[in-house]
């Protein structure tokens, strides 16, 4: 199965964790970047397009600033990232230049992918670089991001980039061989169930964020986009070549059989819900089984401070589980006035300005 999947992969996003690049402590080890460059060059010569999402800027900055532990304050973290990002790119540029290849730095914030026009611009830029056989090296723009506009970790960022460019495969390299259930390496995951999530754990490394929990979150994103994902040990020699050759390494997450289209991927994973809308049983069934739009009659409650055209989370009022997300035609205040009403009754409340649907099916994503 792996050999069949990877033989078709021509556009690949590779996420490189800090733990893959660092030696003992938190300093970046140039020899590891050189090995990555060699492997990426090998894949590129096989007509594969490779896009790197690389951590390591803060770690490199910590070394240059003689910091023994990861800064706790945001300004000091941003300072370390500003110093370290330049060093990180220098190392990548030097390593790839040995193979006659150019690299390009792309720094993103969540706002860049939230705005549809900027989202498409980023997609087009990366596509143009790959066409020129330039290696895009992407990182979060830590020097300017605050909590409200952060991706949270590069695992999630790599999944969003894979979705952005419609990649064929996402490879997440860390310092572990994959997902373990006890002492056993899980080779293939078809569905990320609660049992699979229970196998994950975070990280307490000084120079890292995330862990297996964030990798599972990333896998969920690309699965919806129809993209397979593999978690493997980036410290193993020639790991990228071994993966793309179909060798049985790492943990493979299979994509969903029905993928979201490009616009709905953008909606689902780049727009932050500003509130929640709770539905009765009939409305839940209409959405899940009937492919319907969301009408006011099925809404029992609304939460949050959202306005027209904001993204909201759609929740089953009985189970309290999120079943989807969508762009609402009504504000929270308006929904409080029309919830439970039939379409014919809405016009009497709202006047001339009204929509038959609270969320049209074209603006609705089932999760």
C-alpha positions in Angstrom: 0.0 0.0 0.0 2.8 2.5 0.9 4.7 1.8 -2.3 1.5 2.4 -4.3 0.8 5.7 -2.5 4.3 7.0 -2.7 4.9 6.1 -6.3 2.2 8.6 -7.2 3.5 11.4 -5.0 5.1 14.1 -7.1 4.4 17.2 -5.0 5.5 16.6 -1.4 5.6 18.8 1.7 8.3 17.8 4.3 8.0 19.2 7.8 11.3 19.2 9.7 11.1 19.4 13.5 13.6 21.2 15.6 14.6 17.9 17.2 15.7 16.7 13.7 18.1 19.6 13.3 19.6 20.0 16.7 22.4 18.3 18.5 22.5 17.7 22.2 21.1 20.8 23.8 19.4 23.2 21.3 22.1 24.2 18.8 21.5 23.5 15.1 23.8 20.9 13.7 24.8 21.9 10.1 25.6 18.3 9.1 21.9 17.4 9.6 20.8 20.2 7.3 23.4 19.0 4.7 21.9 15.5 4.9 18.4 16.9 4.4 19.6 18.9 1.4 21.2 15.8 -0.1 18.0 13.8 0.3 15.7 16.6 -1.1 18.1 17.0 -4.1 17.8 13.3 -4.7 14.0 13.5 -4.8 14.1 16.5 -7.0 16.2 14.7 -9.5 13.4 12.2 -9.7 11.0 15.0 -10.8 9.5 15.4 -7.4 8.6 18.9 -6.2 9.6 19.4 -2.6 8.4 22.1 -0.2 10.0 22.3 3.2 8.4 23.6 6.4 11.2 23.9 8.8 11.3 24.7 12.5 14.6 25.7 14.2 14.7 29.5 14.0 14.2 30.0 17.7 16.6 27.3 18.6 19.3 28.8 16.3 18.6 32.2 17.8 19.0 30.8 21.3 22.5 29.6 20.4 23.5 32.9 18.8 22.2 34.8 21.8 23.8 32.4 24.3 20.4 31.5 25.9 20.4 28.3 27.8 16.6 27.9 27.9 13.7 28.8 25.7 12.6 32.4 26.5 9.3 32.7 28.3 8.3 36.2 27.2 6.9 36.9 23.7 9.4 39.8 22.9 12.4 37.6 23.7 11.0 34.7 21.7 10.5 37.0 18.8 14.1 38.4 19.2 15.5 34.8 19.2 13.4 34.0 16.1 14.6 37.1 14.3 18.3 36.3 14.9 17.9 32.6 14.3 15.8 32.7 11.1 18.7 34.4 9.2 21.1 31.8 10.5 18.7 28.9 9.6 18.3 30.2 6.1 22.1 30.6 5.7 22.6 27.0 6.6 19.9 25.8 4.1 21.1 28.1 1.3 24.7 26.9 1.7 23.7 23.2 1.9 21.5 23.4 -1.3 24.0 25.5 -3.2 26.4 22.5 -3.2 23.9 20.8 -5.5 23.4 23.9 -7.6 19.9 24.6 -6.1 18.4 27.8 -4.9 16.2 28.2 -1.9 13.4 30.7 -1.1 12.3 31.9 2.3 8.6 32.2 2.9 7.3 33.4 6.3 3.6 33.1 7.0 1.1 34.1 9.7 -2.4 32.8 10.2 -3.7 36.1 8.7 -1.9 35.3 5.4 -4.0 32.2 5.0 -7.2 33.6 6.5 -7.5 36.2 3.8 -8.7 34.5 0.6 -6.7 36.8 -1.7 -3.5 36.4 0.3 -4.1 32.6 0.5 -4.3 32.4 -3.3 -1.2 34.6 -3.7 0.8 32.3 -1.4 -0.4 29.3 -3.4 0.6 31.0 -6.7 4.0 32.1 -5.3 4.9 28.6 -4.1 3.7 27.1 -7.3 6.0 29.4 -9.3 9.0 28.6 -7.2 8.4 24.9 -7.6 8.1 25.3 -11.3 11.6 26.9 -11.3 12.9 24.0 -9.2 13.6 26.4 -6.3 13.2 24.8 -2.8 10.6 26.8 -0.8 11.5 26.9 2.9 8.5 27.9 5.0 8.3 28.9 8.6 5.9 30.9 10.8 6.8 34.5 11.0 7.6 34.4 14.7 9.0 37.9 14.7 5.6 39.5 14.3 3.1 36.9 15.4 1.1 37.1 18.6 -1.2 34.4 20.0 -4.2 35.6 18.1 -2.5 35.1 14.7 -0.2 32.2 15.4 -0.7 28.8 13.8 0.4 27.3 17.1 3.1 25.0 15.7 4.7 24.0 12.5 2.9 20.6 12.4 -0.3 22.5 11.7 1.4 24.9 9.4 2.8 22.0 7.3 -0.7 20.5 7.0 -2.1 23.9 5.9 0.7 24.3 3.4 0.0 20.8 2.0 -3.6 21.7 1.6 -2.7 25.1 0.1 -0.6 23.7 -2.7 -2.7 20.5 -3.2 0.2 18.3 -2.3 0.3 14.5 -2.9 1.9 13.7 0.4 2.9 15.3 3.7 5.9 13.9 5.5 6.4 15.0 9.1 9.9 14.3 10.4 10.6 14.2 14.1 12.9 12.3 16.5 10.5 9.3 16.9 9.8 6.5 14.5 6.0 7.2 14.4 2.9 6.7 16.5 3.2 4.0 19.2 0.5 2.0 20.9 2.4 1.0 24.0 5.6 -0.5 22.7 4.3 -1.3 19.3 4.7 1.0 16.3 1.4 1.6 14.5 2.1 1.2 10.8 -1.1 2.4 9.3 -4.0 4.6 10.6 -7.2 4.6 8.6 -9.3 6.7 11.0 -8.1 9.0 13.8 -10.4 7.7 16.6 -10.4 8.5 20.3 -8.3 5.4 20.8 -5.7 6.7 18.4 -5.7 10.1 20.0 -5.2 8.5 23.4 -1.8 7.2 22.1 -0.5 10.7 21.6 1.5 12.8 24.0 3.0 16.3 24.1 6.6 17.4 24.5 8.6 18.9 27.2 11.8 19.6 25.2 13.2 23.1 25.9 13.6 24.0 22.2 10.4 22.4 20.8 6.6 22.9 20.8 4.0 20.3 19.9 4.5 16.6 20.0 2.4 13.7 18.8 -0.8 15.6 19.7 -0.1 18.3 17.2 0.9 15.8 14.5 -2.4 14.0 14.9 -4.1 17.4 14.5 -2.1 18.0 11.3 -3.0 14.5 10.0 -6.7 15.3 10.5 -6.4 18.4 8.3 -4.6 16.7 5.4 -6.9 13.7 5.6 -9.9 16.0 4.9 -7.9 17.4 1.9 -7.4 13.9 0.5 -3.7 13.9 1.3 -1.8 10.9 2.9 0.5 11.7 5.7 3.4 9.9 7.3 5.2 10.5 10.6 8.8 9.2 10.6 12.2 9.6 12.3 14.2 12.4 10.6 17.3 11.2 12.4 17.4 8.0 10.3 19.8 8.0 7.3 18.1 8.6 3.9 14.7 8.6 5.5 13.1 10.6 2.7 14.4 8.3 0.0 13.3 5.3 2.1 9.8 6.7 2.4 9.3 7.6 -1.2 10.7 4.2 -2.3 7.8 2.7 -0.4 9.9 1.2 2.5 7.8 0.2 5.5 8.9 2.9 7.9 6.9 5.4 10.0 3.2 5.7 10.6 1.0 6.3 7.5 -2.3 8.1 7.9 -4.6 7.3 5.0 -6.7 10.1 3.5 -10.5 10.3 3.7 -12.1 8.8 0.6 -14.1 11.9 0.0 -11.9 15.0 0.0 -13.1 18.6 0.5 -12.7 20.9 -2.4 -10.1 23.7 -2.3 -12.4 26.5 -1.1 -14.0 24.4 1.6 -10.5 23.3 2.8 -9.7 27.0 3.1 -12.9 27.7 5.0 -12.6 24.7 7.4 -9.0 25.1 8.5 -8.0 28.7 8.0 -11.0 30.6 9.3 -11.4 30.7 13.0 -15.0 30.1 14.3 -16.3 33.2 16.1 -19.2 31.4 17.8 -21.3 28.3 17.9 -24.7 27.4 16.6 -26.5 24.4 18.2 -28.9 22.3 16.1 -31.8 20.0 16.9 -31.9 16.4 15.8 -33.8 17.1 12.6 -31.4 19.7 11.4 -28.4 17.5 12.2 -29.8 14.7 10.1 -30.7 17.2 7.3 -27.1 18.4 7.1 -25.4 15.0 7.6 -27.7 12.8 5.4 -29.5 15.2 3.2 -26.8 17.6 2.1 -29.0 20.5 3.0 -28.4 24.1 3.8 -28.9 25.2 7.5 -32.2 26.8 8.2 -33.3 28.8 11.2 -36.0 26.3 12.1 -33.4 23.8 13.2 -31.4 26.2 15.5 -32.0 25.9 19.2 -29.2 28.2 20.5 -26.4 30.4 19.5 -23.2 31.4 21.4 -20.4 33.9 20.8 -20.0 37.4 19.3 -20.2 36.8 15.6 -21.5 39.0 12.8 -22.8 38.3 9.2 -20.1 36.5 7.1 -18.2 35.2 10.1 -17.3 31.5 10.4 -19.2 29.6 13.1 -19.0 26.1 14.5 -22.1 24.0 14.0 -22.8 21.8 17.0 -25.2 18.9 17.7 -27.3 20.2 20.7 -27.7 16.7 22.0 -24.2 15.3 21.8 -22.4 18.7 22.0 -20.1 17.5 19.2 -19.0 19.8 16.3 -20.5 18.4 13.1 -19.4 21.2 10.8 -18.4 24.8 10.2 -19.9 27.4 8.0 -20.1 31.1 7.0 -23.3 32.6 8.5 -25.7 35.0 6.8 -26.8 36.3 10.2 -25.2 37.9 13.2 -25.6 36.4 16.7 -28.2 39.0 17.6 -30.2 38.3 14.5 -30.1 34.5 15.1 -31.4 35.0 18.6 -34.4 36.6 17.0 -35.1 34.1 14.3 -33.9 30.7 15.8 -36.6 28.1 15.5 -38.6 30.1 13.0 -39.7 28.8 9.6 -38.4 30.6 6.5 -41.8 32.2 5.9 -41.8 33.7 9.3 -38.3 35.2 9.1 -39.2 38.1 6.8 -41.8 39.3 9.4 -39.0 39.7 11.9 -36.1 40.9 9.8 -38.0 43.0 7.2 -36.8 43.3 3.6 -33.3 42.1 4.4 -33.4 38.4 4.9 -31.9 35.1 3.7 -33.7 31.8 3.4 -30.7 30.0 4.7 -28.7 30.8 7.8 -25.7 28.9 6.2 -25.9 28.0 2.5 -24.6 24.5 1.8 -22.0 26.0 -0.5 -20.6 27.8 2.6 -20.9 24.8 4.9 -18.2 22.2 5.6 -19.1 18.9 7.4 -16.4 17.8 9.8 
